[in-house]
Amino acid sequence: MNIATTRRAALLGAGALLAAPRLARAQWPDRPVRIVVAFPPGAATDVLARALANALAPALGQPVVVENRPGAGGNIATVAVRRSAPDGLTFLAHSVAYAVNPSLYRNAGYDALTDLEPVALLASTPNIITVNPEKLDIRTLPELIAAARTRPLDYGSSGTGTTTHLGMELLFRSLARVEVQHVPFGPAQAITAVVGGQVPIGSTSLPPALPMVREGRLRAVAVTSARRDPGLPDVPTVAEQGFTGFEALTWFALVAPAGTPAPIADRMNTEVNRALSAPEVRQRLDAAGFAPDPRSRTDFAAFLRAEVAKWAEVVRVSGATAD
């Protein structure tokens, strides 16, 4: 080996050594990962995000920080994440309202299909219609509808634009043709309002209502899934009580700013799906009323397109609006 060749090899070796730390720093994630939750602490989305964060941190090798940014039916958090750098360090945990809001609001501030990147579908849960047993002595959906025909009744939902809101508008106004007054809350706040008698009827996702139903502080009237929920096998579905085909689920998902590199989004999808399959996570979610629904990014994107179209039609038919 001549002197020039030796010198060139030495320079290449030194360059490799200098590049190694940069390559190590380029490994994703090299800093804490942030999951922005579109709803307040205690909401179903928040419960799910925190369970996921605990499982993801060891797999990613970095802390996973949950940050609640509630407001405007989830739009505040969504717009904040849309504006975030697409570096794979910021994700949004949202509910089905993510797919609904662009139709429900005159200006939601984002396009659900182009402004953020589908990462993972997390879980779904039935919605549940409950009553305060001290305020309404009813046990079935037909009894509730009959009561609403005789006097003004209010219901509290998990928020404007959620399926707990739109499902009730579709059920009562469009199908049963009876007026009920909507009072939007957050999911946990809606349960508190019904238990406290602020409103007599609640429409929320199942997880925040489940403890109160089991304690007898709320009475479950119906679940909105196609089949009865295993956690409340004695509670009939809406479809069983005269509204064949009715279904309104709340689902939860993780999305990222548009432009997030595909390898990062793919890795996050893999780690989320692995976490959802872990026995300890599944046990915790089952106990809270969630049904994990791991899918590929491609399948989730197709699901999201269908949901955006479905709920846009429900908004149109019901005449619901957040403005």
C-alpha positions as CSV (number, residue, x, y, z in Angstrom):
1,M,0.0,0.0,0.0
2,N,1.5,3.4,-1.0
3,I,1.6,6.5,1.2
4,A,-1.4,8.1,-0.6
5,T,-3.5,5.1,-0.2
6,T,-2.6,4.7,3.4
7,R,-3.4,8.4,4.1
8,R,-6.8,8.1,2.3
9,A,-7.7,5.0,4.3
10,A,-6.8,6.8,7.5
11,L,-9.0,9.8,6.6
12,L,-11.9,7.6,5.8
13,G,-11.5,5.8,9.1
14,A,-11.4,9.0,11.0
15,G,-14.5,10.2,9.1
16,A,-16.4,7.1,10.0
17,L,-15.5,7.6,13.7
18,L,-16.7,11.2,13.6
19,A,-19.9,10.2,11.7
20,A,-20.8,7.5,14.2
21,P,-22.2,9.8,16.9
22,R,-24.2,11.7,14.3
23,L,-25.7,8.4,13.0
24,A,-26.5,7.4,16.6
25,R,-28.2,10.7,17.2
26,A,-30.2,10.2,13.9
27,Q,-31.7,7.0,15.2
28,W,-35.4,7.5,16.0
29,P,-36.4,8.5,18.6
30,D,-33.5,10.3,20.0
31,R,-35.6,12.4,22.3
32,P,-38.8,12.0,24.3
33,V,-41.9,11.3,22.3
34,R,-45.0,13.4,22.9
35,I,-48.6,12.2,22.6
36,V,-51.1,15.1,22.5
37,V,-54.5,14.0,23.7
38,A,-57.5,15.9,22.3
39,F,-59.6,15.6,25.5
40,P,-59.2,16.3,29.2
41,P,-57.6,13.9,31.8
42,G,-59.9,11.0,32.6
43,A,-61.5,10.9,29.2
44,A,-61.5,7.6,27.4
45,T,-58.9,8.9,24.9
46,D,-56.7,9.9,27.8
47,V,-57.0,6.6,29.6
48,L,-56.0,4.8,26.4
49,A,-53.1,7.1,25.6
50,R,-51.6,6.7,29.1
51,A,-51.8,2.9,29.0
52,L,-50.2,3.0,25.6
53,A,-47.5,5.5,26.7
54,N,-46.4,3.2,29.5
55,A,-46.1,0.3,27.1
56,L,-44.4,2.2,24.4
57,A,-41.6,3.9,26.4
58,P,-39.5,0.7,26.9
59,A,-39.9,-0.3,23.3
60,L,-38.9,3.1,21.9
61,G,-36.1,3.6,24.5
62,Q,-37.4,7.1,25.3
63,P,-40.0,8.6,27.6
64,V,-43.4,8.9,26.1
65,V,-45.1,12.1,27.5
66,V,-48.8,12.5,27.4
67,E,-50.1,16.1,27.1
68,N,-53.8,17.0,27.3
69,R,-54.9,19.8,25.0
70,P,-58.7,19.8,25.2
71,G,-61.1,22.2,23.6
72,A,-63.4,22.8,20.6
73,G,-64.3,19.1,20.3
74,G,-60.6,18.2,19.9
75,N,-59.8,20.8,17.2
76,I,-57.4,22.7,19.4
77,A,-55.1,19.7,19.8
78,T,-55.5,18.6,16.2
79,V,-54.5,22.0,14.8
80,A,-51.6,22.2,17.3
81,V,-50.3,18.8,16.1
82,R,-50.9,19.7,12.4
83,R,-48.6,22.7,12.9
84,S,-45.9,20.6,14.7
85,A,-42.7,19.5,13.0
86,P,-43.1,16.2,11.1
87,D,-40.1,14.7,13.0
88,G,-41.8,11.7,14.5
89,L,-41.7,13.2,18.0
90,T,-45.3,14.5,18.2
91,F,-48.4,12.4,17.8
92,L,-52.1,13.1,18.3
93,A,-54.4,10.7,20.2
94,H,-58.0,11.4,19.2
95,S,-61.4,9.8,18.9
96,V,-63.8,9.3,16.1
97,A,-64.5,13.1,16.4
98,Y,-61.3,13.5,14.4
99,A,-63.2,12.2,11.4
100,V,-66.4,14.0,12.2
101,N,-65.3,17.6,13.0
102,P,-64.4,18.8,9.5
103,S,-68.1,18.2,8.5
104,L,-69.5,19.5,11.8
105,Y,-67.6,22.7,12.1
106,R,-67.6,25.5,9.5
107,N,-63.8,25.6,10.0
108,A,-62.4,22.8,12.0
109,G,-58.9,23.9,11.0
110,Y,-57.8,20.7,9.3
111,D,-58.6,18.2,6.7
112,A,-58.7,14.7,8.3
113,L,-57.4,13.0,5.1
114,T,-54.6,15.3,4.1
115,D,-53.3,17.3,7.0
116,L,-52.3,14.5,9.3
117,E,-50.8,11.1,8.7
118,P,-52.7,7.9,9.8
119,V,-50.4,6.0,12.2
120,A,-52.5,3.4,14.1
121,L,-56.0,2.5,15.0
122,L,-56.0,1.8,18.7
123,A,-59.3,0.6,20.0
124,S,-63.1,1.0,19.8
125,T,-65.9,0.9,22.4
126,P,-69.7,1.1,22.3
127,N,-71.3,4.2,23.3
128,I,-73.8,3.9,26.2
129,I,-77.0,5.7,27.1
130,T,-77.5,6.0,30.8
131,V,-79.9,7.8,33.2
132,N,-79.7,9.0,36.7
133,P,-82.1,6.5,38.4
134,E,-83.2,9.1,41.0
135,K,-84.2,11.5,38.2
136,L,-85.8,9.1,35.7
137,D,-87.5,5.9,36.7
138,I,-87.0,4.1,33.4
139,R,-85.2,1.0,32.3
140,T,-85.5,0.7,28.6
141,L,-85.0,2.8,25.5
142,P,-88.7,2.9,24.5
143,E,-89.5,4.1,28.0
144,L,-86.9,6.9,27.6
145,I,-88.3,7.9,24.3
146,A,-91.8,7.9,25.7
147,A,-90.7,10.2,28.6
148,A,-89.1,12.6,26.2
149,R,-92.4,12.9,24.4
150,T,-94.1,14.1,27.6
151,R,-91.6,16.6,28.9
152,P,-88.4,18.4,28.0
153,L,-85.3,16.4,28.7
154,D,-81.6,17.2,28.4
155,Y,-78.8,14.8,27.7
156,G,-75.1,15.3,28.4
157,S,-72.6,14.0,25.8
158,S,-68.8,13.6,25.6
159,G,-68.7,16.7,23.4
160,T,-70.0,18.3,20.3
161,G,-69.3,16.2,17.2
162,T,-68.5,13.0,19.0
163,T,-70.5,9.9,18.1
164,T,-72.1,10.2,21.6
165,H,-73.6,13.5,20.3
166,L,-74.4,12.6,16.7
167,G,-75.6,9.1,17.5
168,M,-78.2,10.6,19.9
169,E,-79.2,13.2,17.4
170,L,-79.7,10.5,14.8
171,L,-81.5,8.2,17.2
172,F,-83.9,10.7,18.9
173,R,-84.4,13.5,16.3
174,S,-84.2,11.6,13.0
175,L,-85.4,8.1,13.9
176,A,-87.6,8.4,16.9
177,R,-88.7,12.0,16.0
178,V,-88.6,13.4,19.5
179,E,-86.7,16.5,20.7
180,V,-84.1,16.2,23.4
181,Q,-81.7,19.1,24.3
182,H,-78.0,18.5,23.9
183,V,-75.6,19.7,26.6
184,P,-71.9,19.1,25.6
185,F,-69.4,18.2,28.2
186,G,-66.1,16.3,28.2
187,P,-66.5,12.5,28.6
188,A,-65.7,12.3,32.3
189,Q,-67.6,15.6,33.0
190,A,-70.7,14.2,31.3
191,I,-70.7,11.3,33.7
192,T,-70.3,13.6,36.7
193,A,-73.2,15.8,35.4
194,V,-75.6,12.8,35.1
195,V,-74.6,11.3,38.5
196,G,-75.0,14.8,40.1
197,G,-78.4,15.3,38.5
198,Q,-77.3,18.3,36.4
199,V,-78.7,16.4,33.4
200,P,-80.9,13.3,33.6
201,I,-79.5,11.4,30.6
202,G,-76.0,10.6,29.6
203,S,-74.5,9.6,26.2
204,T,-70.8,8.7,26.5
205,S,-68.4,6.1,25.4
206,L,-68.5,3.0,27.7
207,P,-65.2,3.3,29.7
208,P,-66.0,6.4,31.8
209,A,-69.6,5.2,32.5
210,L,-68.7,1.6,33.4
211,P,-67.7,2.1,37.0
212,M,-70.8,4.2,37.8
213,V,-73.1,1.6,36.1
214,R,-71.5,-1.2,38.1
215,E,-71.9,0.8,41.4
216,G,-75.6,1.5,40.6
217,R,-75.1,5.3,40.4
218,L,-76.1,5.2,36.8
219,R,-78.6,3.0,35.1
220,A,-77.7,1.7,31.6
221,V,-80.5,1.9,29.1
222,A,-78.7,0.8,25.9
223,V,-75.4,0.3,24.2
224,T,-74.9,1.4,20.6
225,S,-72.9,-1.5,19.3
226,A,-74.2,-4.1,16.9
227,R,-73.9,-6.7,19.7
228,R,-74.1,-6.5,23.5
229,D,-70.9,-5.6,25.2
230,P,-69.3,-8.5,27.2
231,G,-68.7,-6.2,30.1
232,L,-72.5,-5.5,30.4
233,P,-74.2,-8.5,29.0
234,D,-77.6,-7.6,30.5
235,V,-77.8,-4.3,28.7
236,P,-79.5,-4.5,25.4
237,T,-78.4,-2.7,22.2
238,V,-80.3,0.1,20.6
239,A,-80.9,-2.2,17.6
240,E,-82.6,-4.8,19.9
241,Q,-85.0,-2.1,21.2
242,G,-86.6,-1.2,17.9
243,F,-83.9,0.4,15.8
244,T,-82.6,-2.3,13.6
245,G,-79.1,-1.7,12.1
246,F,-78.3,1.1,14.5
247,E,-74.6,1.3,15.4
248,A,-72.5,4.2,16.7
249,L,-69.1,3.3,18.0
250,T,-66.4,5.5,19.5
251,W,-62.9,4.6,18.2
252,F,-59.5,6.0,19.1
253,A,-56.5,6.5,16.9
254,L,-53.0,7.9,16.7
255,V,-52.1,10.3,13.8
256,A,-49.0,12.5,13.1
257,P,-48.3,15.7,11.2
258,A,-48.4,15.2,7.4
259,G,-44.9,14.7,6.1
260,T,-43.8,12.4,9.0
261,P,-41.3,10.0,7.4
262,A,-43.0,6.7,6.5
263,P,-40.3,4.6,8.3
264,I,-41.1,6.4,11.5
265,A,-44.9,6.1,11.1
266,D,-44.4,2.4,10.2
267,R,-42.3,1.7,13.2
268,M,-44.8,3.5,15.5
269,N,-47.6,1.4,14.0
270,T,-45.6,-1.8,14.7
271,E,-44.8,-0.8,18.3
272,V,-48.4,0.4,19.0
273,N,-49.9,-2.9,17.6
274,R,-47.4,-4.9,19.7
275,A,-48.3,-2.9,22.8
276,L,-52.0,-3.5,22.2
277,S,-51.4,-7.2,22.0
278,A,-49.4,-7.4,25.3
279,P,-51.4,-9.3,27.9
280,E,-51.1,-6.7,30.6
281,V,-52.3,-3.9,28.2
282,R,-55.2,-6.0,26.9
283,Q,-56.3,-6.9,30.5
284,R,-56.3,-3.2,31.4
285,L,-58.2,-2.2,28.3
286,D,-60.7,-5.0,28.6
287,A,-61.5,-4.0,32.2
288,A,-62.1,-0.5,31.0
289,G,-64.4,-1.5,28.2
290,F,-62.1,-1.0,25.2
291,A,-61.7,-3.5,22.4
292,P,-58.2,-3.2,21.0
293,D,-58.2,-3.0,17.2
294,P,-54.7,-3.2,15.8
295,R,-54.4,-2.7,12.0
296,S,-51.8,-1.9,9.4
297,R,-51.4,1.7,8.4
298,T,-52.9,0.9,5.0
299,D,-56.0,-0.6,6.6
300,F,-56.3,2.2,9.1
301,A,-56.2,4.8,6.2
302,A,-58.9,3.0,4.4
303,F,-61.0,2.8,7.5
304,L,-60.5,6.5,8.1
305,R,-61.7,7.4,4.6
306,A,-64.9,5.4,5.1
307,E,-65.5,6.9,8.6
308,V,-65.1,10.5,7.2
309,A,-67.7,9.8,4.5
310,K,-70.1,8.0,6.9
311,W,-70.2,10.7,9.5
312,A,-70.4,13.5,7.0
313,E,-73.6,12.0,5.8
314,V,-74.9,11.6,9.4
315,V,-74.1,15.3,10.0
316,R,-75.9,16.3,6.8
317,V,-79.0,14.2,7.5
318,S,-79.3,15.2,11.2
319,G,-78.6,18.9,10.6
320,A,-76.2,18.9,13.5
321,T,-73.7,21.7,13.7
322,A,-71.1,23.0,16.1
323,D,-71.3,26.6,14.9
